[in-house]
Amino acid sequence: MIDLYTWITPNGRKVSIMLEECGLEYEAFAVDILKGEQFQPHFLKVSPNAKIPAIVDRETGMSLMESGAILMYLARKTGRFMPCDEAVKWSVVEWVMWQMGGFGPMLGQTHHFLHFNPGKSDYAEERFGKETTRLYGVLDHQLSQHEYVAGDYSVADMAIWPWASRFEWQNIDMNEFPYVKRWYETVAAHPAVQRGYNVPREVGSVPMP
């Protein structure tokens, strides 16, 4: 049994989708970041950085924060969604790091300035809007050569897809990125993705282009 501390954000959904795809038993605990629940002492014991998601593996006693680390831990635990072949494995790791270092942080800033605070800073809107478009172009080029981000369906797709699911917040027209759109719709059709999207609470259907 895995204890999952999470909220309805792209980073949180990475892990709930992975848990659903692996068929692991887990219990989800909502950490409402809008109410500051991430700063409660019991959560800080699991996630010292006060960020969701975090897990506690009751079987091993292991606790982990940081969504990328959690995905890799669960892949190692289950032997799924991380290739054994060294070259392919490192391609998966490469794209998880791409998401962690760029596609997540930059799109998060786009959400802040374009979705939640429009009109506050023309400079920030232009800067992060352009970088978001550039990153979608990088992803589109990669997917023009592969069905999934790093070959077969993997933790790389689970890391990236939840951020793409907020394309409307990012003012992104998926029709401009046809390979991303094809991949996005393919991943969205997974029943495990649809279940994981609605953890820790029901929010409705997955957004579709």
C-alpha positions in Angstrom: 0.0 0.0 0.0 1.2 3.5 -0.9 0.1 6.6 0.9 -0.1 9.4 -1.7 -0.2 13.0 -0.6 -1.4 15.1 -3.6 -3.5 17.8 -5.1 -5.2 18.4 -8.4 -2.1 19.7 -10.2 0.0 18.4 -13.1 2.8 17.3 -10.7 0.3 15.5 -8.5 -1.4 13.8 -11.4 1.9 12.3 -12.6 2.0 10.0 -9.6 -1.6 9.1 -9.4 -1.5 8.2 -13.1 1.6 6.0 -12.5 -0.1 4.3 -9.6 -3.2 3.6 -11.6 -1.1 2.3 -14.6 0.8 0.0 -12.3 -2.3 -1.2 -10.5 -0.7 -0.5 -7.1 -2.9 -0.2 -4.1 -2.8 3.3 -2.7 -4.6 5.7 -0.5 -4.8 9.3 -1.6 -4.6 12.1 1.0 -5.7 15.6 -0.3 -3.2 18.4 0.5 -5.1 21.6 -0.5 -2.3 23.9 -1.5 -4.7 26.8 -1.8 -5.4 26.5 1.9 -1.7 26.2 2.8 -2.1 22.6 4.0 1.3 21.8 2.5 2.9 23.6 5.5 1.3 21.4 8.1 3.9 19.6 10.3 2.7 16.1 9.5 3.1 16.7 5.7 6.5 18.4 6.2 7.8 15.2 7.7 7.1 13.5 4.4 7.9 16.4 2.1 10.4 18.8 3.7 10.2 21.2 0.7 6.4 21.6 1.3 5.5 20.5 -2.2 3.1 17.9 -3.5 3.2 15.1 -4.4 4.9 12.9 -1.8 4.5 9.2 -1.0 5.1 6.8 1.8 5.5 3.2 0.8 4.1 1.2 3.7 5.8 -2.0 2.5 9.3 -0.5 2.7 8.9 2.5 5.0 10.4 4.6 2.2 9.1 8.2 1.9 9.8 10.4 -1.1 9.1 13.8 -2.4 9.7 15.2 -5.9 7.5 13.8 -8.6 10.3 12.7 -10.9 12.0 10.7 -8.2 8.7 9.1 -7.2 8.0 8.0 -10.8 11.5 6.4 -11.0 11.0 4.7 -7.6 7.7 3.2 -8.6 9.1 2.1 -12.0 11.9 0.3 -10.1 9.5 -1.1 -7.6 7.2 -2.6 -10.2 9.6 -3.2 -13.1 7.2 -1.3 -15.4 7.4 1.8 -17.6 11.2 2.1 -17.4 13.1 0.1 -20.1 15.9 -2.3 -19.2 17.9 -1.5 -22.3 20.5 1.1 -21.2 20.2 3.4 -24.2 16.4 3.5 -24.1 16.3 3.8 -20.4 18.5 6.9 -20.5 16.4 8.4 -23.2 13.4 8.0 -20.8 15.4 9.6 -18.0 16.5 12.4 -20.3 12.9 13.3 -21.1 11.7 13.1 -17.5 14.5 15.6 -16.7 13.4 17.8 -19.7 10.0 18.0 -18.1 11.3 18.6 -14.6 13.8 21.3 -15.7 11.8 23.0 -18.4 8.3 21.9 -19.5 7.0 22.0 -15.9 8.7 25.2 -14.5 8.2 27.3 -17.6 4.6 26.3 -18.1 4.0 26.9 -14.4 5.2 30.5 -14.9 2.9 30.8 -18.0 0.0 29.7 -15.8 0.9 32.3 -13.2 1.2 35.2 -15.6 -1.1 34.4 -18.5 -3.9 32.5 -16.7 -4.0 33.8 -13.1 -2.5 37.3 -13.5 -3.1 38.5 -17.0 -2.1 42.1 -17.6 0.3 42.4 -14.7 3.5 42.1 -16.8 3.7 42.3 -20.5 7.4 41.3 -20.3 6.6 38.1 -18.3 3.7 37.2 -20.5 5.8 37.5 -23.7 8.8 35.7 -22.2 7.0 32.7 -20.8 4.5 32.5 -23.6 7.3 32.3 -26.2 9.2 29.7 -24.2 6.0 27.6 -23.7 5.5 27.6 -27.5 9.1 26.7 -28.1 8.9 23.8 -25.7 5.8 22.5 -27.4 7.8 22.7 -30.6 10.6 20.6 -29.1 8.0 18.0 -28.0 6.3 18.0 -31.3 9.5 17.3 -33.1 10.3 14.4 -30.8 6.9 12.9 -31.3 7.2 13.2 -35.0 9.8 10.4 -34.7 8.3 8.3 -31.9 4.8 7.1 -31.0 5.5 8.0 -27.4 8.1 10.5 -26.1 10.9 8.0 -25.7 9.7 5.1 -27.8 7.3 2.9 -25.8 4.9 4.3 -23.2 6.9 5.2 -20.1 7.3 7.4 -17.1 8.4 10.1 -19.5 4.9 10.3 -21.0 3.4 10.3 -17.5 5.6 13.2 -16.5 4.9 15.3 -19.5 1.2 14.6 -20.3 -0.4 16.2 -17.2 1.4 19.5 -18.0 0.1 19.4 -21.6 -3.4 18.8 -20.2 -3.5 22.5 -19.2 -3.0 23.6 -22.8 -5.9 26.0 -22.4 -4.3 27.8 -19.5 -1.2 28.2 -21.7 -3.0 29.6 -24.8 -1.7 26.7 -26.8 -3.6 25.6 -29.9 -2.9 21.9 -30.2 -3.7 22.0 -33.9 -0.4 23.9 -34.3 1.4 20.8 -32.9 -0.2 17.8 -34.7 2.2 15.2 -33.2 1.7 16.5 -29.7 -2.1 16.4 -30.3 -2.0 12.8 -31.6 0.1 11.7 -28.6 -2.0 13.7 -26.1 -5.2 12.1 -27.3 -3.7 8.6 -27.3 -2.5 9.0 -23.7 -5.8 10.6 -22.6 -7.7 7.5 -23.8 -6.0 5.3 -21.2 -8.5 4.4 -18.5 -5.7 4.7 -15.9 -4.9 8.2 -17.0 -8.6 9.2 -16.7 -8.8 7.7 -13.2 -5.5 9.3 -12.2 -6.6 12.7 -13.5 -9.4 12.7 -10.9 -7.2 12.1 -7.8 -7.5 13.2 -5.1 -11.0 14.4 -6.0 -13.3 14.4 -9.0 -12.9 17.4 -11.3 -14.5 16.2 -14.4 -13.4 14.9 -17.8 -9.9 15.2 -19.2 -9.6 18.3 -21.3 -9.5 17.5 -25.0 -8.3 19.7 -27.9 
